[in-house]
Amino acid sequence: MEGKTKSFDGPISEMWLDAWRKSFTNKLNPDASIEEIRDLALSYKADQIPGVSNLVESKFYEILESTHENMDGDAWSAKLFEDPSHPATDVRFYNSVTKQTYEVNYKLTDNVNYIESHLEKYPDKPVITNPEVAEKMNNPLVSSGEFERHEVIKLSDEKFNKLLNAEYDLYLQEAAIIGGVLALS
């Protein structure tokens, strides 16, 4: 597994692993290892994986968008709330010059109705969503993020497959070693 974890080096991979940690605060500690994350992923049944994947993709999107905001060089910064079920919003924006703050909900979706239902329930909480959905909305409370939905899902799926394949590759390597030892015997 050690060699496989090197494929998770780099900032995007670390953000994706952090999405797991922040999505499952009741099951993973803030510095959970890749092995602990892998064990959690493998603990789910096949029919649960799409829901788990969706949860991680959404948190990954939040982390990507917040990181982008914090690196764009303007006076605004973004801090995600620690509680994954924080009511109505995911992030607090802060302007270091004006001292202004506001809270926003991130939505990674292709469903305009999903955003509209959020706005009906929380009419004073703005939404940042992927560009392809934001351009369909005619609402001043809906803004476009930087990352398109398919990009986020593709990155997340690649990492998820690597995480699961690392485990299966390890089993295959063990089987090959045992087979080689038996052949030598």
C-alpha positions as CSV (number, residue, x, y, z in Angstrom):
1,M,0.0,0.0,0.0
2,E,2.9,2.3,0.7
3,G,3.8,2.6,-3.0
4,K,0.2,3.2,-3.9
5,T,-0.2,6.0,-1.5
6,K,2.4,8.0,-3.4
7,S,-0.1,8.3,-6.2
8,F,-2.1,10.5,-3.7
9,D,0.7,13.0,-3.3
10,G,0.0,16.6,-4.5
11,P,-2.5,19.3,-3.6
12,I,-5.5,18.0,-5.5
13,S,-5.2,14.6,-3.9
14,E,-4.7,16.1,-0.5
15,M,-7.9,18.2,-1.0
16,W,-9.8,15.1,-2.0
17,L,-8.6,13.1,1.0
18,D,-9.5,16.1,3.1
19,A,-13.0,16.0,1.6
20,W,-13.3,12.5,3.1
21,R,-12.1,13.7,6.5
22,K,-14.6,16.6,6.5
23,S,-17.5,14.6,5.1
24,F,-17.2,11.9,7.8
25,T,-16.2,13.8,10.9
26,N,-18.0,11.2,13.0
27,K,-15.9,8.3,11.5
28,L,-12.6,9.9,10.6
29,N,-10.4,12.2,12.7
30,P,-9.0,15.4,11.1
31,D,-5.7,13.8,10.3
32,A,-7.0,10.3,9.2
33,S,-4.5,8.4,7.1
34,I,-5.2,7.2,3.6
35,E,-5.4,3.7,5.0
36,E,-8.1,4.8,7.4
37,I,-10.0,6.5,4.5
38,R,-9.6,3.4,2.4
39,D,-10.9,1.2,5.2
40,L,-13.9,3.4,5.6
41,A,-14.6,3.4,1.8
42,L,-14.3,-0.4,1.7
43,S,-16.8,-0.7,4.7
44,Y,-19.7,0.5,2.5
45,K,-21.8,-1.9,0.5
46,A,-21.9,-1.6,-3.3
47,D,-25.3,0.1,-3.3
48,Q,-24.1,2.7,-0.8
49,I,-21.1,3.8,-2.9
50,P,-23.0,6.3,-5.1
51,G,-24.2,8.2,-2.1
52,V,-20.8,8.2,-0.5
53,S,-19.2,9.3,-3.7
54,N,-21.7,12.1,-4.1
55,L,-21.1,13.3,-0.5
56,V,-17.3,13.3,-1.1
57,E,-17.7,15.1,-4.5
58,S,-19.8,17.8,-2.9
59,K,-17.3,18.4,-0.1
60,F,-14.4,18.2,-2.6
61,Y,-16.1,21.0,-4.6
62,E,-16.4,23.1,-1.5
63,I,-12.7,22.7,-0.7
64,L,-11.7,23.5,-4.3
65,E,-13.8,26.6,-4.5
66,S,-12.7,27.9,-1.0
67,T,-9.1,27.2,-1.9
68,H,-9.4,29.1,-5.1
69,E,-11.0,32.0,-3.3
70,N,-8.1,32.0,-0.8
71,M,-5.5,32.1,-3.6
72,D,-7.0,34.6,-6.0
73,G,-5.2,37.6,-4.5
74,D,-8.1,39.7,-3.5
75,A,-9.2,40.9,-0.1
76,W,-11.7,38.1,0.4
77,S,-11.0,34.8,2.1
78,A,-13.2,31.8,2.6
79,K,-13.4,29.5,5.6
80,L,-15.5,26.3,5.5
81,F,-17.5,25.5,8.5
82,E,-16.1,22.5,10.4
83,D,-19.6,20.9,10.9
84,P,-20.5,19.1,7.7
85,S,-24.2,19.6,8.5
86,H,-24.0,23.3,9.3
87,P,-27.5,24.7,8.6
88,A,-28.1,26.5,5.3
89,T,-24.4,27.5,4.5
90,D,-21.1,25.9,4.0
91,V,-18.6,28.7,4.1
92,R,-18.0,32.2,5.6
93,F,-16.4,34.8,3.4
94,Y,-14.5,37.6,5.0
95,N,-13.1,40.8,3.5
96,S,-9.9,41.9,5.3
97,V,-10.3,45.5,4.1
98,T,-13.9,46.2,4.8
99,K,-14.3,43.6,7.6
100,Q,-17.5,42.5,5.8
101,T,-18.6,38.9,6.2
102,Y,-21.3,36.8,4.6
103,E,-22.2,33.1,4.4
104,V,-22.8,31.1,1.3
105,N,-24.0,27.6,0.4
106,Y,-22.0,25.6,-2.3
107,K,-24.1,23.4,-4.6
108,L,-22.4,21.0,-7.0
109,T,-25.4,20.0,-9.2
110,D,-26.9,19.8,-12.6
111,N,-30.4,20.3,-11.1
112,V,-31.7,23.9,-11.1
113,N,-34.7,22.8,-9.0
114,Y,-32.3,21.7,-6.2
115,I,-30.9,25.3,-6.0
116,E,-34.4,26.8,-6.2
117,S,-35.6,24.6,-3.3
118,H,-32.6,25.8,-1.3
119,L,-33.5,29.4,-2.0
120,E,-37.1,28.9,-1.1
121,K,-36.1,27.4,2.2
122,Y,-33.3,30.0,2.8
123,P,-34.2,33.1,0.8
124,D,-31.4,35.2,2.3
125,K,-28.5,32.6,1.8
126,P,-26.6,33.0,-1.5
127,V,-25.5,30.0,-3.5
128,I,-22.3,29.4,-5.4
129,T,-22.7,26.6,-8.0
130,N,-20.9,25.2,-11.0
131,P,-20.8,27.6,-14.0
132,E,-23.1,25.5,-16.3
133,V,-25.9,25.7,-13.7
134,A,-25.3,29.3,-12.6
135,E,-25.7,30.6,-16.2
136,K,-29.2,28.9,-16.3
137,M,-30.3,30.7,-13.2
138,N,-31.7,34.3,-13.3
139,N,-31.3,35.0,-9.6
140,P,-29.0,37.5,-7.9
141,L,-28.4,35.1,-5.1
142,V,-26.8,32.5,-7.4
143,S,-23.2,33.0,-8.5
144,S,-20.9,30.9,-10.6
145,G,-18.0,29.1,-9.1
146,E,-14.8,28.3,-10.9
147,F,-15.1,24.6,-11.3
148,E,-17.5,22.8,-13.7
149,R,-19.4,19.8,-12.3
150,H,-18.0,17.3,-14.8
151,E,-14.4,18.3,-13.9
152,V,-15.0,17.9,-10.2
153,I,-16.7,14.5,-10.7
154,K,-13.9,13.3,-13.0
155,L,-11.2,14.2,-10.5
156,S,-13.1,12.7,-7.6
157,D,-13.9,9.5,-9.5
158,E,-10.2,9.1,-10.5
159,K,-9.1,9.4,-6.9
160,F,-11.9,7.1,-5.7
161,N,-10.9,4.4,-8.2
162,K,-7.2,4.8,-7.2
163,L,-8.2,4.4,-3.5
164,L,-10.2,1.2,-4.1
165,N,-7.7,-0.2,-6.7
166,A,-4.9,0.3,-4.3
167,E,-6.6,-2.2,-2.0
168,Y,-7.4,-4.6,-4.8
169,D,-3.9,-4.3,-6.2
170,L,-2.5,-5.2,-2.8
171,Y,-4.6,-8.3,-2.7
172,L,-3.4,-9.3,-6.1
173,Q,0.2,-8.7,-5.1
174,E,-0.3,-10.9,-2.0
175,A,-1.9,-13.6,-4.1
176,A,1.0,-13.5,-6.6
177,I,3.6,-13.8,-3.8
178,I,1.7,-16.7,-2.2
179,G,1.4,-18.4,-5.6
180,G,5.1,-17.9,-6.2
181,V,6.0,-19.4,-2.9
182,L,3.8,-22.4,-3.5
183,A,5.3,-22.9,-6.9
184,L,8.8,-22.8,-5.4
185,S,7.8,-25.3,-2.8
